[in-house]
Amino acid sequence: MHLLCRTHRLLPLAVVSFLVLSAAVASAAPRAEVSKTVHDFGEVFEDQALTHIFEVKNVGDAPLIIKHIDSDCACTTTEADRRIPPGGVGRIQLTIEPYSVLRQFAKKTTLFLNDPKNPAIVLTMQGYGKPFVEILPNHIVRLQGKPGEEVRKQVRFVSHLKEPWEIKEVRTNIPQEINIKVTPEVPGKIYVVEVSNKKREAGNFSGNIELFTTSEKRPRMIMRVFGEFFFSGTEG
């Protein structure tokens, strides 16, 4: 009789212990923590691959799972630790392929997690992409003056490629209007294109200059030319 009573007293304790344990297991959850979600590359050249590693820490008490990764650009590739144990740190390596950025850019990648409080985290890689061949001051040439004057303008093409780069041919659709001279300032790196007017009569003109280069990625570049030759209102 005493044994039966003792058993009855122990059963509720076992049930309570089981319920407490079950509640603890049920309340266990992962929790993602990212100290830095934005990386700025600053100024970079467009022919470079851009790589950065983000870190995701699991400060919860259950494994953190990265269920899916979605980048807003097909140019971004990912390598990631998909399962991060409690207290662990996962590495998310993102790479933007060469020739995928130009001027101001911001490429976003979203991590979808099993974190009930933070199911999605957006990682951003940003910066300013410069062309691997810079055109200084720019690709537009304006020849302005009075009739009878010869006006010359120069444009520099500066290559930031590792291999030698050359301008191998020049064409224009206004050969009757302009002279073109190409000079290697630093062979394989810097070329100077000088444009001057042929005619000395009053009038205006416009056209293009095509530059054909040794670069497979940028075999053809275009300059725009505008000519304006008039007397001022008090002359002529």
N, CA, C and O of each residue as an XYZ file, in Angstrom:
944
protein
N       0.837     -1.206      0.000
C       0.000      0.000      0.000
C       0.871      1.254      0.000
O       0.609      2.200     -0.742
N       1.910      1.254      0.840
C       2.814      2.399      0.895
C       3.565      2.564     -0.421
O       3.805      3.687     -0.862
N       3.941      1.435     -1.058
C       4.644      1.473     -2.339
C       3.761      2.073     -3.409
O       4.233      2.850     -4.240
N       2.481      1.724     -3.401
C       1.534      2.250     -4.393
C       1.378      3.754     -4.227
O       1.363      4.492     -5.212
N       1.263      4.209     -2.982
C       1.124      5.654     -2.730
C       2.371      6.405     -3.187
O       2.289      7.490     -3.764
N       3.555      5.788     -2.908
C       4.797      6.455     -3.311
C       4.873      6.553     -4.827
O       5.335      7.558     -5.366
N       4.415      5.501     -5.520
C       4.426      5.509     -6.995
C       3.519      6.584     -7.528
O       3.859      7.272     -8.490
N       2.334      6.737     -6.893
C       1.399      7.776     -7.325
C       1.993      9.169     -7.135
O       1.749     10.072     -7.935
N       2.783      9.337     -6.054
C       3.397     10.647     -5.830
C       4.509     10.923     -6.844
O       4.726     12.076     -7.217
N       5.226      9.870     -7.299
C       6.331     10.053     -8.228
C       5.859     10.332     -9.650
O       6.529     11.038    -10.404
N       4.705      9.778    -10.017
C       4.214      9.957    -11.392
C       4.012     11.420    -11.756
O       4.459     11.833    -12.826
N       3.357     12.234    -10.912
C       3.210     13.656    -11.279
C       4.557     14.353    -11.457
O       4.706     15.205    -12.333
N       5.547     13.988    -10.618
C       6.868     14.610    -10.762
C       7.487     14.262    -12.099
O       8.112     15.111    -12.735
N       7.319     13.010    -12.537
C       7.872     12.592    -13.827
C       7.181     13.320    -14.964
O       7.817     13.734    -15.933
N       5.869     13.470    -14.832
C       5.104     14.175    -15.881
C       5.546     15.623    -15.969
O       5.740     16.158    -17.061
N       5.710     16.272    -14.786
C       6.132     17.678    -14.761
C       7.516     17.822    -15.372
O       7.761     18.749    -16.144
N       8.437     16.895    -15.029
C       9.785     16.951    -15.583
C       9.764     16.798    -17.091
O      10.497     17.487    -17.801
N       8.919     15.890    -17.586
C       8.815     15.676    -19.036
C       8.281     16.920    -19.728
O       8.767     17.313    -20.789
N       7.272     17.537    -19.112
C       6.691     18.736    -19.709
C       7.680     19.887    -19.734
O       7.752     20.629    -20.714
N       8.446     20.039    -18.654
C       9.454     21.104    -18.600
C      10.521     20.881    -19.652
O      10.934     21.819    -20.334
N      10.972     19.626    -19.787
C      11.983     19.299    -20.781
C      11.454     19.532    -22.190
O      12.156     20.069    -23.047
N      10.201     19.121    -22.421
C       9.597     19.313    -23.738
C       9.475     20.790    -24.063
O       9.718     21.205    -25.196
N       9.099     21.583    -23.067
C       8.955     23.026    -23.296
C      10.304     23.657    -23.616
O      10.401     24.550    -24.456
N      11.341     23.181    -22.935
C      12.680     23.717    -23.189
C      13.126     23.392    -24.603
O      13.689     24.236    -25.300
N      12.863     22.134    -25.025
C      13.230     21.736    -26.389
C      12.431     22.538    -27.402
O      12.968     22.975    -28.419
N      11.145     22.730    -27.125
C      10.287     23.461    -28.058
C      10.691     24.919    -28.153
O      10.522     25.526    -29.211
N      11.218     25.502    -27.086
C      11.583     26.922    -27.096
C      12.965     27.162    -27.682
O      13.311     28.309    -27.965
N      13.766     26.121    -27.873
C      15.091     26.272    -28.457
C      14.951     26.739    -29.895
O      14.163     26.183    -30.660
N      15.718     27.766    -30.265
C      15.613     28.316    -31.621
C      16.927     28.973    -32.007
O      17.664     29.450    -31.143
N      17.222     28.999    -33.292
C      18.425     29.705    -33.748
C      18.180     31.210    -33.756
O      17.034     31.657    -33.811
N      19.250     31.986    -33.701
C      19.118     33.441    -33.821
C      20.356     33.971    -34.534
O      21.481     33.833    -34.053
N      20.118     34.584    -35.699
C      21.210     35.084    -36.532
C      21.623     36.485    -36.106
O      20.791     37.334    -35.784
N      22.910     36.695    -36.116
C      23.444     38.012    -35.784
C      24.554     38.346    -36.789
O      25.527     37.603    -36.922
N      24.393     39.478    -37.496
C      25.377     39.919    -38.490
C      25.832     41.319    -38.101
O      25.032     42.254    -38.070
N      27.113     41.456    -37.807
C      27.614     42.763    -37.363
C      27.729     43.751    -38.514
O      27.669     44.962    -38.301
N      27.894     43.242    -39.737
C      28.073     44.126    -40.891
C      27.346     43.538    -42.086
O      27.664     42.433    -42.525
N      26.377     44.264    -42.614
C      25.592     43.780    -43.762
C      25.922     44.522    -45.055
O      25.415     44.159    -46.117
N      26.765     45.557    -44.981
C      27.134     46.341    -46.169
C      28.652     46.420    -46.262
O      29.335     46.743    -45.290
N      29.171     46.114    -47.464
C      30.608     46.289    -47.708
C      30.800     47.237    -48.875
O      30.212     47.043    -49.939
N      31.623     48.266    -48.683
C      31.898     49.257    -49.717
C      33.316     49.039    -50.255
O      34.296     49.146    -49.517
N      33.407     48.732    -51.553
C      34.711     48.509    -52.182
C      35.420     49.823    -52.521
O      36.614     49.826    -52.823
N      34.678     50.948    -52.470
C      35.259     52.206    -52.908
C      35.349     52.232    -54.422
O      34.455     51.731    -55.104
N      36.422     52.813    -54.958
C      36.619     52.862    -56.410
C      37.369     51.617    -56.883
O      38.433     51.277    -56.365
N      36.792     50.952    -57.871
C      37.403     49.744    -58.436
C      37.310     49.823    -59.955
O      36.539     50.617    -60.494
N      38.092     49.003    -60.640
C      38.029     48.948    -62.096
C      37.122     47.804    -62.527
O      37.050     46.768    -61.867
N      36.439     48.005    -63.631
C      35.386     47.082    -64.052
C      35.897     45.698    -64.423
O      35.109     44.753    -64.448
N      37.200     45.539    -64.715
C      37.715     44.241    -65.134
C      38.111     43.354    -63.947
O      38.620     42.252    -64.146
N      37.882     43.823    -62.721
C      38.271     43.058    -61.530
C      37.110     42.205    -61.010
O      35.947     42.600    -61.086
N      37.453     41.033    -60.482
C      36.486     40.261    -59.698
C      36.476     40.836    -58.283
O      37.533     41.081    -57.702
N      35.281     41.050    -57.731
C      35.149     41.676    -56.414
C      34.613     40.644    -55.424
O      33.509     40.128    -55.596
N      35.403     40.344    -54.384
C      35.026     39.309    -53.420
C      35.036     39.867    -52.004
O      35.942     40.604    -51.614
N      34.002     39.499    -51.239
C      33.967     39.859    -49.819
C      33.318     38.715    -49.042
O      32.419     38.038    -49.539
N      33.794     38.514    -47.808
C      33.238     37.479    -46.936
C      32.486     38.134    -45.784
O      33.071     38.870    -44.990
N      31.195     37.863    -45.700
C      30.369     38.292    -44.578
C      30.331     37.158    -43.546
O      30.476     35.987    -43.896
N      30.135     37.517    -42.282
C      30.049     36.513    -41.223
C      28.692     36.572    -40.534
O      28.200     37.645    -40.184
N      28.102     35.402    -40.349
C      26.816     35.273    -39.659
C      27.033     34.428    -38.409
O      27.474     33.282    -38.494
N      26.722     34.997    -37.257
C      26.893     34.268    -35.994
C      25.551     33.753    -35.507
O      24.541     34.454    -35.581
N      25.548     32.537    -35.013
C      24.336     31.954    -34.432
C      24.401     32.123    -32.919
O      25.121     31.390    -32.242
N      23.650     33.088    -32.385
C      23.640     33.335    -30.941
C      22.461     32.634    -30.270
O      22.190     32.866    -29.091
N      21.756     31.776    -31.017
C      20.637     31.014    -30.461
C      21.098     29.696    -29.874
O      22.295     29.463    -29.701
N      20.132     28.830    -29.569
C      20.458     27.542    -28.962
C      19.959     26.365    -29.796
O      19.683     25.289    -29.266
N      19.845     26.583    -31.114
C      19.517     25.519    -32.057
C      20.264     25.820    -33.351
O      20.603     26.979    -33.590
N      20.533     24.832    -34.192
C      21.279     25.069    -35.428
C      20.582     26.099    -36.323
O      19.363     26.079    -36.492
N      21.392     26.996    -36.889
C      20.892     28.002    -37.826
C      21.094     27.465    -39.242
O      22.206     27.095    -39.618
N      20.032     27.425    -40.011
C      20.076     26.872    -41.355
C      19.831     27.985    -42.391
O      18.850     28.723    -42.300
N      20.729     28.089    -43.367
C      20.480     28.987    -44.503
C      19.733     28.156    -45.545
O      20.315     27.299    -46.209
N      18.446     28.423    -45.674
C      17.598     27.613    -46.531
C      17.754     27.963    -48.004
O      17.677     27.094    -48.872
N      17.975     29.248    -48.275
C      18.034     29.692    -49.678
C      18.826     30.990    -49.750
O      18.794     31.801    -48.824
N      19.532     31.178    -50.852
C      20.290     32.412    -51.100
C      19.860     32.978    -52.442
O      19.883     32.279    -53.455
N      19.468     34.244    -52.450
C      18.971     34.870    -53.679
C      19.721     36.174    -53.931
O      19.647     37.099    -53.122
N      20.444     36.251    -55.050
C      21.151     37.476    -55.435
C      20.361     38.213    -56.508
O      19.730     37.592    -57.363
N      20.400     39.542    -56.454
C      19.631     40.321    -57.422
C      20.333     40.431    -58.771
O      19.795     41.028    -59.704
N      21.543     39.854    -58.880
C      22.276     39.893    -60.143
C      22.886     38.519    -60.402
O      23.483     37.917    -59.510
N      22.728     38.033    -61.630
C      23.307     36.735    -61.988
C      24.825     36.787    -61.976
O      25.489     35.751    -62.027
N      25.375     37.997    -61.907
C      26.836     38.163    -61.886
C      27.436     37.852    -60.519
O      28.659     37.808    -60.385
N      26.600     37.635    -59.500
C      27.089     37.375    -58.138
C      27.056     35.879    -57.838
O      26.008     35.243    -57.943
N      28.198     35.327    -57.468
C      28.272     33.917    -57.077
C      28.476     33.823    -55.568
O      29.021     34.737    -54.950
N      28.037     32.716    -54.984
C      28.086     32.571    -53.524
C      28.716     31.232    -53.121
O      28.575     30.215    -53.800
N      29.415     31.282    -51.988
C      29.878     30.090    -51.285
C      29.537     30.319    -49.819
O      29.962     31.314    -49.232
N      28.774     29.407    -49.224
C      28.277     29.680    -47.878
C      28.265     28.435    -47.006
O      28.091     27.315    -47.487
N      28.457     28.663    -45.685
C      28.216     27.623    -44.680
C      26.714     27.567    -44.438
O      26.138     28.495    -43.870
N      26.088     26.492    -44.865
C      24.619     26.421    -44.820
C      24.082     26.052    -43.435
O      22.929     26.355    -43.127
N      24.881     25.414    -42.609
C      24.443     25.002    -41.264
C      25.433     25.551    -40.247
O      26.626     25.251    -40.298
N      24.919     26.362    -39.319
C      25.759     27.008    -38.325
C      25.289     26.564    -36.940
O      24.151     26.850    -36.570
N      26.127     25.877    -36.167
C      25.711     25.381    -34.850
C      25.575     26.524    -33.848
O      26.091     27.616    -34.086
N      24.886     26.287    -32.730
C      24.777     27.324    -31.696
C      26.161     27.809    -31.258
O      27.043     27.007    -30.953
N      26.335     29.123    -31.233
C      27.619     29.698    -30.864
C      28.629     29.752    -32.002
O      29.717     30.305    -31.847
N      28.268     29.179    -33.141
C      29.191     29.134    -34.269
C      29.063     30.348    -35.182
O      28.118     31.130    -35.075
N      30.043     30.489    -36.089
C      30.061     31.589    -37.059
C      30.162     31.005    -38.458
O      31.047     30.197    -38.739
N      29.258     31.414    -39.328
C      29.266     30.958    -40.714
C      29.835     32.028    -41.633
O      29.664     33.222    -41.390
N      30.514     31.591    -42.690
C      31.115     32.506    -43.661
C      30.292     32.498    -44.949
O      29.969     31.443    -45.493
N      29.966     33.690    -45.415
C      29.225     33.855    -46.665
C      30.133     34.614    -47.634
O      30.328     35.821    -47.489
N      30.678     33.918    -48.606
C      31.584     34.555    -49.570
C      30.812     34.913    -50.830
O      30.242     34.044    -51.490
N      30.798     36.201    -51.158
C      30.110     36.695    -52.350
C      31.149     37.248    -53.321
O      32.079     37.945    -52.916
N      30.983     36.934    -54.603
C      31.907     37.407    -55.643
C      31.127     37.976    -56.818
O      30.237     37.326    -57.366
N      31.475     39.201    -57.194
C      30.902     39.817    -58.390
C      31.874     39.594    -59.532
O      33.055     39.922    -59.420
N      31.388     39.041    -60.623
C      32.249     38.715    -61.752
C      32.770     39.982    -62.429
O      32.134     41.033    -62.357
N      33.939     39.881    -63.092
C      34.481     41.051    -63.803
C      33.521     41.569    -64.866
O      32.693     40.824    -65.391
N      33.643     42.851    -65.174
C      32.842     43.548    -66.188
C      31.344     43.524    -65.848
O      30.499     43.511    -66.744
N      31.024     43.520    -64.553
C      29.614     43.515    -64.125
C      29.218     44.807    -63.421
O      28.045     44.993    -63.098
N      30.175     45.704    -63.178
C      29.858     46.957    -62.487
C      30.451     48.127    -63.263
O      31.533     48.027    -63.842
N      29.728     49.223    -63.260
C      30.208     50.449    -63.878
C      29.499     51.611    -63.217
O      28.278     51.599    -63.059
N      30.268     52.612    -62.833
C      29.772     53.760    -62.078
C      29.245     53.277    -60.720
O      29.704     52.254    -60.213
N      28.287     54.001    -60.129
C      27.810     53.629    -58.790
C      27.027     52.318    -58.857
O      26.148     52.162    -59.704
N      27.342     51.378    -57.968
C      26.634     50.102    -57.976
C      26.346     49.637    -56.559
O      27.035     50.011    -55.609
N      25.311     48.811    -56.438
C      24.954     48.173    -55.162
C      24.300     46.832    -55.493
O      23.161     46.793    -55.959
N      25.010     45.749    -55.255
C      24.514     44.402    -55.524
C      24.057     43.777    -54.204
O      24.813     43.709    -53.234
N      22.798     43.321    -54.193
C      22.199     42.800    -52.964
C      21.996     41.287    -53.046
O      21.610     40.753    -54.086
N      22.264     40.612    -51.930
C      22.050     39.168    -51.804
C      21.262     38.917    -50.525
O      21.627     39.406    -49.456
N      20.177     38.149    -50.642
C      19.307     37.879    -49.492
C      19.502     36.449    -48.998
O      19.461     35.501    -49.782
N      19.718     36.303    -47.677
C      19.797     34.993    -47.041
C      18.453     34.688    -46.391
O      17.949     35.482    -45.597
N      17.881     33.551    -46.725
C      16.624     33.119    -46.095
C      16.957     32.051    -45.056
O      17.556     31.024    -45.377
N      16.556     32.308    -43.790
C      17.006     31.507    -42.650
C      15.836     30.842    -41.933
O      14.669     31.155    -42.169
N      16.193     29.908    -41.044
C      15.171     29.297    -40.183
C      15.059     30.022    -38.844
O      14.512     29.482    -37.883
N      15.580     31.243    -38.789
C      15.464     32.070    -37.590
C      14.039     32.628    -37.531
O      13.663     33.409    -38.406
N      13.238     32.255    -36.532
C      11.845     32.703    -36.490
C      11.691     34.217    -36.322
O      10.687     34.785    -36.752
N      12.665     34.868    -35.708
C      12.562     36.315    -35.485
C      13.217     37.128    -36.609
O      12.902     38.303    -36.794
N      14.113     36.506    -37.341
C      14.820     37.217    -38.406
C      14.998     36.261    -39.594
O      16.094     35.750    -39.825
N      13.922     36.025    -40.339
C      13.963     34.998    -41.381
C      14.717     35.390    -42.655
O      14.985     34.528    -43.492
N      15.063     36.666    -42.820
C      15.772     37.100    -44.024
C      16.771     38.205    -43.683
O      16.458     39.133    -42.937
N      17.960     38.091    -44.233
C      19.006     39.099    -44.051
C      19.520     39.510    -45.429
O      19.823     38.655    -46.262
N      19.616     40.815    -45.667
C      20.098     41.330    -46.950
C      21.545     41.801    -46.793
O      21.852     42.630    -45.936
N      22.417     41.266    -47.625
C      23.823     41.657    -47.657
C      24.067     42.494    -48.913
O      23.604     42.135    -49.995
N      24.787     43.599    -48.774
C      24.994     44.518    -49.896
C      26.477     44.745    -50.141
O      27.243     44.998    -49.211
N      26.871     44.651    -51.411
C      28.222     45.018    -51.831
C      28.088     46.205    -52.779
O      27.390     46.134    -53.790
N      28.766     47.289    -52.437
C      28.605     48.514    -53.208
C      29.957     49.155    -53.498
O      30.987     48.750    -52.960
N      29.924     50.169    -54.368
C      31.147     50.872    -54.716
C      30.948     51.665    -55.992
O      29.825     51.915    -56.429
N      32.075     52.053    -56.579
C      32.035     52.824    -57.823
C      32.957     52.140    -58.826
O      34.167     52.055    -58.618
N      32.364     51.651    -59.920
C      33.129     50.948    -60.935
C      33.667     51.899    -61.996
O      32.909     52.615    -62.651
N      34.979     51.892    -62.154
C      35.611     52.727    -63.174
C      35.932     51.857    -64.396
O      36.299     50.692    -64.247
N      35.793     52.420    -65.603
C      36.120     51.631    -66.797
C      37.600     51.264    -66.808
O      38.439     52.027    -66.329
N      37.914     50.091    -67.359
C      39.320     49.675    -67.353
C      40.146     50.511    -68.315
O      41.374     50.525    -68.239
N      39.465     51.214    -69.229
C      40.142     52.204    -70.054
C      39.452     53.540    -69.778
O      38.294     53.739    -70.145
N      40.169     54.444    -69.134
C      39.615     55.756    -68.827
C      39.805     56.698    -70.007
O      40.833     56.677    -70.684
N      38.777     57.534    -70.239
C      38.830     58.526    -71.306
C      38.866     59.895    -70.643
O      37.914     60.297    -69.975
N      39.968     60.604    -70.834
C      40.188     61.867    -70.144
C      40.381     63.015    -71.140
O      41.245     62.919    -72.011
N      39.596     64.104    -71.036
C      38.592     64.344    -69.983
C      37.296     63.567    -70.206
O      36.652     63.191    -69.226
N      36.883     63.308    -71.451
C      35.718     62.486    -71.760
C      35.731     62.155    -73.244
O      36.671     62.507    -73.956
N      34.687     61.476    -73.709
C      34.669     60.989    -75.097
C      34.109     62.011    -76.088
O      34.000     61.714    -77.278
N      33.754     63.202    -75.620
C      33.180     64.230    -76.492
C      34.229     65.303    -76.785
O      34.844     65.848    -75.868
N      34.425     65.600    -78.074
C      35.372     66.627    -78.505
C      34.584     67.766    -79.144
O      33.797     67.544    -80.064
N      34.798     68.980    -78.655
C      34.152     70.165    -79.227
C      35.232     71.086    -79.792
O      36.082     71.597    -79.062
N      35.176     71.282    -81.100
C      36.090     72.193    -81.787
C      35.329     73.484    -82.049
O      34.433     73.520    -82.892
N      35.677     74.527    -81.342
C      34.973     75.806    -81.447
C      35.968     76.929    -81.722
O      37.018     77.006    -81.084
N      35.632     77.799    -82.677
C      36.519     78.916    -82.995
C      35.939     79.789    -84.086
O      34.758     79.700    -84.424
N      36.797     80.634    -84.626
C      36.400     81.530    -85.707
C      36.825     80.932    -87.041
O      37.789     80.168    -87.092
N      36.127     81.263    -88.119
C      36.546     80.795    -89.445
C      37.992     81.197    -89.711
O      38.407     82.310    -89.386
N      38.742     80.294    -90.295
C      40.150     80.541    -90.568
C      41.077     80.010    -89.492
O      42.278     79.873    -89.726
N      40.540     79.706    -88.310
C      41.369     79.193    -87.217
C      41.502     77.676    -87.279
O      40.593     76.973    -87.722
N      42.647     77.191    -86.828
C      42.810     75.759    -86.628
C      42.698     75.485    -85.124
O      43.418     76.073    -84.318
N      41.796     74.598    -84.770
C      41.569     74.261    -83.357
C      41.936     72.799    -83.141
O      41.509     71.922    -83.892
N      42.732     72.548    -82.103
C      43.156     71.184    -81.779
C      42.690     70.810    -80.368
O      42.779     71.610    -79.436
N      42.203     69.604    -80.238
C      41.821     69.089    -78.920
C      42.401     67.687    -78.747
O      42.466     66.903    -79.694
N      42.817     67.390    -77.523
C      43.398     66.083    -77.228
C      42.556     65.310    -76.217
O      41.993     65.880    -75.283
N      42.488     64.013    -76.427
C      41.816     63.105    -75.497
C      42.776     61.971    -75.171
O      43.379     61.378    -76.066
N      42.914     61.676    -73.878
C      43.813     60.598    -73.461
C      43.014     59.339    -73.122
O      41.974     59.400    -72.466
N      43.520     58.215    -73.577
C      42.957     56.912    -73.253
C      43.976     56.189    -72.378
O      45.071     55.848    -72.828
N      43.598     55.960    -71.117
C      44.510     55.374    -70.131
C      44.023     53.975    -69.773
O      42.927     53.810    -69.237
N      44.838     52.975    -70.071
C      44.467     51.587    -69.782
C      44.941     51.182    -68.391
O      46.058     51.500    -67.980
N      44.063     50.468    -67.670
C      44.425     49.914    -66.368
C      44.503     48.385    -66.421
O      44.523     47.711    -65.391
N      44.546     47.859    -67.641
C      44.686     46.420    -67.813
C      46.113     45.984    -67.474
O      47.053     46.770    -67.590
N      46.263     44.745    -67.060
C      47.596     44.222    -66.738
C      48.397     43.967    -68.008
O      49.608     44.184    -68.047
N      47.701     43.500    -69.054
C      48.387     43.215    -70.305
C      48.437     44.474    -71.180
O      47.632     45.383    -70.977
N      49.361     44.551    -72.146
C      49.444     45.713    -73.029
C      48.143     45.928    -73.804
O      47.483     44.980    -74.229
N      47.805     47.179    -73.968
C      46.575     47.573    -74.666
C      46.944     48.592    -75.732
O      47.717     49.516    -75.479
N      46.380     48.415    -76.940
C      46.745     49.301    -78.032
C      45.519     49.719    -78.851
O      44.538     48.984    -78.952
N      45.604     50.913    -79.428
C      44.643     51.353    -80.444
C      45.256     50.988    -81.787
O      46.290     51.533    -82.172
N      44.624     50.071    -82.495
C      45.234     49.553    -83.719
C      44.668     50.158    -84.996
O      45.286     50.050    -86.055
N      43.484     50.803    -84.911
C      42.883     51.386    -86.115
C      41.915     52.498    -85.711
O      41.275     52.435    -84.661
N      41.823     53.523    -86.572
C      40.918     54.654    -86.329
C      40.109     54.922    -87.597
O      40.653     54.949    -88.701
N      38.788     55.123    -87.418
C      37.922     55.475    -88.542
C      37.016     56.630    -88.129
O      36.729     56.814    -86.946
N      36.571     57.402    -89.110
C      35.611     58.477    -88.845
C      34.636     58.586    -90.008
O      34.970     58.270    -91.150
N      33.436     59.035    -89.702
C      32.433     59.244    -90.762
C      32.442     60.674    -91.282
O      31.597     61.040    -92.100
N      33.396     61.493    -90.814
C      33.528     62.864    -91.323
C      34.990     63.150    -91.685
O      35.568     64.112    -91.179
N      35.596     62.330    -92.553
C      37.014     62.537    -92.887
C      37.266     63.863    -93.599
O      38.387     64.370    -93.586
N      36.225     64.431    -94.223
C      36.385     65.711    -94.910
C      36.433     66.881    -93.935
O      36.797     67.992    -94.322
N      36.071     66.647    -92.683
C      35.987     67.734    -91.702
C      37.148     67.759    -90.703
O      37.522     68.830    -90.225
N      37.713     66.618    -90.388
C      38.689     66.581    -89.286
C      39.945     65.798    -89.650
O      39.939     64.919    -90.512
N      41.023     66.157    -88.955
C      42.266     65.383    -88.951
C      42.354     64.638    -87.622
O      41.948     65.157    -86.583
N      42.882     63.425    -87.663
C      43.019     62.613    -86.450
C      44.452     62.112    -86.365
O      44.990     61.567    -87.328
N      45.064     62.302    -85.202
C      46.419     61.823    -84.972
C      46.443     61.022    -83.672
O      46.002     61.511    -82.632
N      46.951     59.810    -83.730
C      47.036     58.941    -82.548
C      48.505     58.761    -82.172
O      49.318     58.345    -82.998
N      48.839     59.078    -80.917
C      50.225     58.996    -80.460
C      50.302     58.154    -79.185
O      49.582     58.436    -78.228
N      51.158     57.128    -79.149
C      51.346     56.365    -77.896
C      52.206     57.165    -76.922
O      53.412     57.306    -77.123
N      51.585     57.685    -75.870
C      52.332     58.430    -74.858
C      53.129     57.486    -73.977
O      54.295     57.737    -73.673
N      52.487     56.394    -73.570
C      53.156     55.279    -72.890
C      52.727     54.025    -73.639
O      51.615     53.542    -73.429
N      53.575     53.487    -74.504
C      53.181     52.339    -75.327
C      52.551     51.212    -74.509
O      53.083     50.779    -73.488
N      51.398     50.758    -74.998
C      50.685     49.679    -74.319
C      49.820     50.121    -73.163
O      49.103     49.307    -72.582
N      49.873     51.434    -72.807
C      49.120     51.924    -71.655
C      48.327     53.198    -71.944
O      47.127     53.255    -71.674
N      48.980     54.208    -72.486
C      48.335     55.509    -72.672
C      48.475     55.962    -74.124
O      49.569     55.991    -74.688
N      47.323     56.315    -74.711
C      47.319     56.843    -76.071
C      46.653     58.214    -76.074
O      45.669     58.451    -75.373
N      47.216     59.111    -76.885
C      46.645     60.448    -77.042
C      46.055     60.545    -78.441
O      46.739     60.313    -79.437
N      44.768     60.894    -78.499
C      44.090     61.100    -79.779
C      43.883     62.604    -79.943
O      43.170     63.231    -79.159
N      44.511     63.175    -80.965
C      44.385     64.606    -81.237
C      43.467     64.808    -82.442
O      43.633     64.170    -83.481
N      42.496     65.710    -82.281
C      41.527     65.999    -83.340
C      41.620     67.479    -83.689
O      41.650     68.331    -82.800
N      41.664     67.781    -84.974
C      41.680     69.179    -85.419
C      40.785     69.332    -86.640
O      40.480     68.356    -87.325
N      40.367     70.566    -86.906
C      39.493     70.835    -88.050
C      40.306     70.990    -89.324
O      41.393     71.568    -89.307
N      39.777     70.471    -90.438
C      40.414     70.617    -91.753
C      39.992     71.931    -92.420
O      40.829     72.696    -92.899
N      38.695     72.172    -92.440
C      38.160     73.322    -93.148
C      38.351     74.598    -92.339
O      38.466     74.568    -91.114
N      38.383     75.717    -93.055
C      38.530     77.006    -92.387
C      37.297     77.888    -92.609
O      37.266     79.034    -92.159
N      36.294     77.363    -93.293
C      35.090     78.146    -93.561
C      34.181     78.165    -92.335
O      34.306     77.337    -91.432
N      33.246     79.150    -92.327
C      32.246     79.198    -91.257
C      31.272     78.045    -91.427
O      30.991     77.611    -92.545
N      30.766     77.560    -90.319
C      29.790     76.476    -90.358
C      29.962     75.547    -89.178
O      30.808     75.778    -88.315
N      29.167     74.505    -89.140
C      29.274     73.521    -88.068
C      29.198     72.114    -88.646
O      28.755     71.919    -89.778
N      29.626     71.157    -87.873
C      29.589     69.755    -88.290
C      29.575     68.870    -87.052
O      29.858     69.337    -85.949
N      29.249     67.611    -87.230
C      29.284     66.635    -86.140
C      29.492     65.248    -86.727
O      29.122     64.986    -87.871
N      30.077     64.375    -85.946
C      30.317     63.011    -86.411
C      30.945     62.158    -85.336
O      31.013     62.549    -84.171
N      31.405     60.985    -85.739
C      31.972     60.009    -84.809
C      33.394     59.644    -85.203
O      33.790     59.736    -86.365
N      34.148     59.225    -84.189
C      35.450     58.587    -84.402
C      35.368     57.209    -83.767
O      35.017     57.092    -82.593
N      35.683     56.169    -84.519
C      35.702     54.803    -83.995
C      37.148     54.384    -83.760
O      37.998     54.517    -84.640
N      37.411     53.880    -82.569
C      38.737     53.390    -82.213
C      38.658     51.874    -82.036
O      37.856     51.378    -81.245
N      39.481     51.151    -82.766
C      39.503     49.697    -82.676
C      40.757     49.291    -81.903
O      41.875     49.677    -82.247
N      40.537     48.492    -80.835
C      41.616     48.194    -79.892
C      41.944     46.704    -79.871
O      41.280     45.893    -80.517
N      42.985     46.368    -79.114
C      43.414     44.972    -78.972
C      42.682     44.262    -77.828
O      42.973     43.099    -77.547
N      41.741     44.938    -77.167
C      41.017     44.340    -76.040
C      39.842     43.502    -76.545
O      39.035     43.972    -77.347
N      39.755     42.258    -76.067
C      38.625     41.407    -76.441
C      37.331     41.893    -75.793
O      36.254     41.768    -76.376
N      37.441     42.447    -74.592
C      36.251     42.905    -73.879
C      35.744     44.253    -74.393
O      34.548     44.534    -74.311
N      36.617     45.067    -74.907
C      36.223     46.387    -75.397
C      36.963     46.667    -76.709
O      37.824     47.545    -76.773
N      36.609     45.896    -77.767
C      37.357     46.020    -79.022
C      37.070     47.307    -79.788
O      37.825     47.665    -80.693
N      35.991     48.008    -79.441
C      35.604     49.208    -80.193
C      35.148     50.290    -79.228
O      34.329     50.039    -78.344
N      35.680     51.490    -79.401
C      35.296     52.628    -78.576
C      34.937     53.785    -79.506
O      35.454     53.887    -80.618
N      34.053     54.645    -79.037
C      33.539     55.722    -79.887
C      33.753     57.080    -79.235
O      33.537     57.262    -78.037
N      34.187     58.030    -80.063
C      34.268     59.434    -79.660
C      33.265     60.224    -80.501
O      33.010     59.901    -81.661
N      32.710     61.254    -79.894
C      31.786     62.142    -80.608
C      32.491     63.479    -80.851
O      33.155     64.010    -79.961
N      32.338     64.022    -82.078
C      33.009     65.263    -82.438
C      31.975     66.297    -82.905
O      31.101     66.001    -83.720
N      32.097     67.517    -82.367
C      31.224     68.627    -82.755
C      32.104     69.815    -83.132
O      33.011     70.181    -82.385
N      31.839     70.413    -84.283
C      32.586     71.583    -84.720
C      31.685     72.783    -84.914
O      30.624     72.675    -85.529
N      32.097     73.921    -84.397
C      31.339     75.183    -84.512
C      32.316     76.319    -84.825
O      33.154     76.670    -83.994
N      32.205     76.890    -86.025
C      33.120     77.961    -86.449
C      32.301     79.136    -86.999
O      31.791     79.090    -88.119
N      32.193     80.176    -86.188
C      31.392     81.357    -86.563
C      32.097     82.595    -86.063
O      32.838     82.561    -85.080
N      31.846     83.713    -86.776
C      32.277     85.011    -86.269
C      31.359     85.425    -85.146
O      30.195     85.027    -85.111
N      31.873     86.223    -84.224
C      31.025     86.787    -83.176
C      30.118     87.823    -83.795
O      30.293     88.187    -84.958
N      29.150     88.305    -83.034
C      28.168     89.251    -83.538
C      28.762     90.562    -84.000
O      28.148     91.255    -84.812
N      29.938     90.929    -83.512
C      30.552     92.219    -83.881
C      31.569     92.069    -85.000
O      32.175     93.048    -85.438
N      31.756     90.809    -85.470
C      32.753     90.578    -86.531
C      32.045     90.153    -87.815
O      30.854     89.839    -87.818
N      32.814     90.153    -88.906
C      32.320     89.664    -90.181
C      31.300     90.580    -90.778
O      30.783     90.306    -91.862
